[in-house]
Amino acid sequence: MEAGGGGLGSPAERKEAGPRVSAPERPTPTASTSREAVDDSPPPSPSPSGLLSWPPTSSLGVGRLRLRQAGWDGMAAGALLEAGLARVLFYPTLLYTVFRGKVPGRAHREWYHRIDPTVLLGALPLRSMTRRLVQDENVRGVITMNEEYETRFLCNSSKVYNWSPEEAVRAITKIRSHIHIRSGQLEVLKEFHKEITAGAAKDKTGHTSQT
């Protein structure tokens, strides 16, 4: 008896051919890039499924680095702007402080206040206040957090005894006889003294003296 018209052939033929198994679909390839790929490599072609692994992982890190660098540049620009603004406003605010120190009444503001028996806290110790601070307040040293341009022309920064390095060493050795200043150390003291003397002369005459 022949098989029906199903088109599957005879049983023997079906046994010989074995069961039909359809081939599994191949996994859809996706374009990928290595972590070592450079950021300027061209984008990969789309895969049959239209999937892309783009941008590469390394470009994300570079993007973050660029954003961070931009943040640093912005902070540096802000710091420069702040420093320039402080220079511009220094003398107007100093004049305002002087004015508040001169006017009577509620607007008056003391130039400095005594915090304890050994510490005074206040505005710049101007040269006109040197005698008062030394004789009346017994000030023997000043610690300042001002910029150098704020104290260069307004504050008294001379040495107390106006000694040369050699004179200072002789005075110290009379009190502490066992100290020994080496020649290299003395040369450093001489150079420092020369810079201080030249700076003081420049402040007084408006030009650097030849010493």
CORNOR-V765324 format. One record per pair of residues at least 12 apart in sequence whose C-alpha atoms are under 10 Angstrom apart, sorted by the first residue. I is the first residue (numbers start at 1). J is the second residue. D is the distance in whole Angstrom. If there is no record, write none. Layout:
i=I j=J d=D
i=I j=J d=D
//
This chain:
i=27 j=49 d=10
i=28 j=47 d=8
i=28 j=48 d=7
i=28 j=49 d=6
i=28 j=50 d=10
i=28 j=51 d=9
i=29 j=46 d=10
i=29 j=47 d=6
i=29 j=48 d=7
i=29 j=49 d=8
i=29 j=50 d=10
i=29 j=51 d=9
i=29 j=52 d=10
i=30 j=44 d=10
i=30 j=45 d=9
i=30 j=46 d=8
i=30 j=47 d=5
i=30 j=48 d=8
i=30 j=49 d=8
i=30 j=50 d=8
i=30 j=51 d=6
i=30 j=52 d=6
i=30 j=53 d=7
i=31 j=43 d=9
i=31 j=44 d=6
i=31 j=45 d=7
i=31 j=46 d=7
i=31 j=47 d=6
i=31 j=48 d=10
i=31 j=50 d=9
i=31 j=51 d=7
i=31 j=52 d=6
i=31 j=53 d=6
i=31 j=54 d=8
i=32 j=44 d=8
i=32 j=45 d=10
i=32 j=47 d=10
i=32 j=51 d=10
i=32 j=52 d=7
i=32 j=53 d=5
i=32 j=54 d=8
i=32 j=55 d=9
i=32 j=56 d=8
i=33 j=52 d=10
i=33 j=53 d=7
i=33 j=54 d=8
i=33 j=55 d=9
i=33 j=56 d=6
i=33 j=57 d=8
i=33 j=58 d=10
i=34 j=56 d=8
i=34 j=57 d=8
i=34 j=58 d=9
i=35 j=56 d=7
i=35 j=57 d=6
i=35 j=58 d=6
i=35 j=59 d=9
i=36 j=56 d=9
i=36 j=57 d=9
i=36 j=58 d=7
i=37 j=56 d=8
i=37 j=57 d=9
i=37 j=58 d=7
i=37 j=59 d=9
i=38 j=56 d=9
i=38 j=58 d=8
i=38 j=59 d=8
i=39 j=55 d=9
i=39 j=56 d=7
i=39 j=57 d=9
i=39 j=58 d=7
i=39 j=59 d=6
i=39 j=60 d=9
i=39 j=62 d=8
i=40 j=59 d=9
i=41 j=56 d=10
i=43 j=55 d=8
i=43 j=56 d=9
i=86 j=147 d=10
i=87 j=147 d=9
i=87 j=149 d=9
i=87 j=150 d=9
i=90 j=149 d=10
i=90 j=150 d=8
i=91 j=150 d=9
i=94 j=123 d=9
i=94 j=124 d=9
i=94 j=150 d=10
i=97 j=109 d=8
i=97 j=110 d=9
i=97 j=111 d=8
i=97 j=123 d=8
i=98 j=110 d=10
i=98 j=111 d=8
i=98 j=123 d=10
i=110 j=122 d=8
i=110 j=123 d=9
i=111 j=123 d=6
i=111 j=124 d=8
i=111 j=125 d=9
i=112 j=124 d=9
i=112 j=125 d=9
i=114 j=137 d=9
i=117 j=137 d=10
i=118 j=137 d=9
i=118 j=138 d=9
i=118 j=139 d=8
i=118 j=140 d=10
i=119 j=137 d=10
i=119 j=139 d=9
i=119 j=142 d=10
i=120 j=133 d=10
i=120 j=137 d=9
i=120 j=139 d=8
i=120 j=142 d=9
i=121 j=142 d=10
i=121 j=143 d=10
i=123 j=144 d=10
i=123 j=146 d=10
i=124 j=142 d=10
i=124 j=144 d=8
i=124 j=146 d=9
i=124 j=150 d=9
i=124 j=151 d=8
i=124 j=154 d=8
i=124 j=155 d=7
i=125 j=142 d=8
i=125 j=144 d=10
i=125 j=151 d=9
i=125 j=154 d=8
i=125 j=155 d=6
i=125 j=156 d=8
i=126 j=151 d=9
i=126 j=153 d=9
i=126 j=154 d=6
i=126 j=155 d=5
i=126 j=156 d=7
i=127 j=153 d=9
i=127 j=154 d=6
i=127 j=155 d=5
i=127 j=156 d=5
i=127 j=157 d=9
i=128 j=154 d=9
i=128 j=155 d=9
i=128 j=156 d=9
i=129 j=155 d=9
i=129 j=156 d=9
i=130 j=155 d=9
i=130 j=156 d=7
i=140 j=160 d=9
i=141 j=157 d=10
i=142 j=156 d=10
i=142 j=157 d=9
i=152 j=199 d=9
i=152 j=200 d=9
i=152 j=203 d=8
i=153 j=199 d=10
i=153 j=200 d=9
i=153 j=202 d=10
i=153 j=203 d=6
i=153 j=204 d=9
i=154 j=203 d=9
i=156 j=200 d=9
i=157 j=196 d=9
i=157 j=199 d=10
i=157 j=200 d=8
i=158 j=196 d=8
i=158 j=197 d=8
i=158 j=199 d=10
i=158 j=200 d=7
i=159 j=193 d=10
i=159 j=196 d=9
i=159 j=197 d=10
i=162 j=193 d=10
i=162 j=197 d=10
i=163 j=193 d=9
i=164 j=189 d=9
i=164 j=190 d=8
i=164 j=193 d=7
i=164 j=194 d=9
i=164 j=197 d=10
i=165 j=186 d=7
i=165 j=187 d=9
i=165 j=188 d=10
i=165 j=189 d=6
i=165 j=190 d=6
i=165 j=191 d=9
i=165 j=192 d=9
i=165 j=193 d=7
i=165 j=194 d=10
i=166 j=186 d=8
i=166 j=189 d=9
i=166 j=190 d=9
i=168 j=189 d=10
i=169 j=181 d=8
i=169 j=186 d=9
i=169 j=189 d=10
i=194 j=211 d=8
i=197 j=209 d=9
i=197 j=211 d=9
i=198 j=210 d=8
i=198 j=211 d=8
//
